[in-house]
């Protein structure tokens, strides 16, 4: 019986995001789960400046407690081929390694928000996960909530605050927060991994929570806390006939779930 050739997968991780280190941790998890007899894996790390590196091994933290990160000059410089439909990362010295599919594991801006998906679409390179529109909507919580609400789904009461509005009319934002009700969560509208989130229990805490959220973008979300609610995550797999995975429950050890 002839053995099928192994598929070659390019794991892409790291990137220009506050979730950089979490992305590297995700890559480690995926690499452990991939069957080495079925898949040949290329590991491509993007450092925090946006440079792509072909790595021989995934990075480790500088200390046992530190999260791993892709460092500049960590590996051989690499980029995608400029020929449309040529799924082959090209190394600095001209070396080429054709791949079957890219597995993007970037989190946050310049990754899961549809940007790398658009780049791969333009290059004609197959990839795992949602496309440009699904990725962009999934990243921007402010847009996502409006679409869910208009589709008739129940959403947690929320307010969107732009940074210029906060700068010129803090009293107005405080009034909107008061109508929303405390406690609430203040978070960047387009980020994940619990980065930049504050649980605000009283109005005075809003003045520090908002600037923290704006460190990661110009749009923030105020969202009423749902005390006692259960949080569930469900993965959807497939294209034309998608299915769902077993539901997973989030168990927080503190005031809220922090990665």
Number of C-alpha atoms within 10 A of each C-alpha: 3 4 7 8 10 14 15 17 20 24 20 24 29 32 28 18 21 20 19 24 23 23 26 27 20 15 24 18 11 13 15 9 9 13 11 12 11 13 13 16 19 20 18 28 33 26 21 18 12 14 18 26 24 24 19 12 13 19 18 15 12 10 8 8 7 10 15 21 25 27 16 16 13 19 16 14 19 22 16 18 17 12 10 13 14 14 23 20 21 18 18 13 9 8 10 16 12 14 19 15 17 22 19 22 24 28 26 24 24 15 24 25 25 22 17 20 26 16 13 21 16 11 17 14 20 16 18 13 18 18 18 19 14 14 19 21 18 18 22 19 21 21 15 16 19 13 13 12 12 10 9 8 10 10 11 10 14 21 16 19 21 16 18 11 13 19 11 10 11 14 11 12 20 16 12 16 21 14 10 17 18 16 18 25 20 26 28 29 25 23 25 21 15 14 17 22 21 22 20 22 14 13 15 10 12 22 13 11 20 25 17 19 24 19 14 19 17 16 23 30 22 28 23 20 21 12 8 6 7 9 11 10 11 11 10 13 13 11 9 6 6 8 10 10 10 9 10 11 11 12 11 11 8 7 8 15 12 11 9
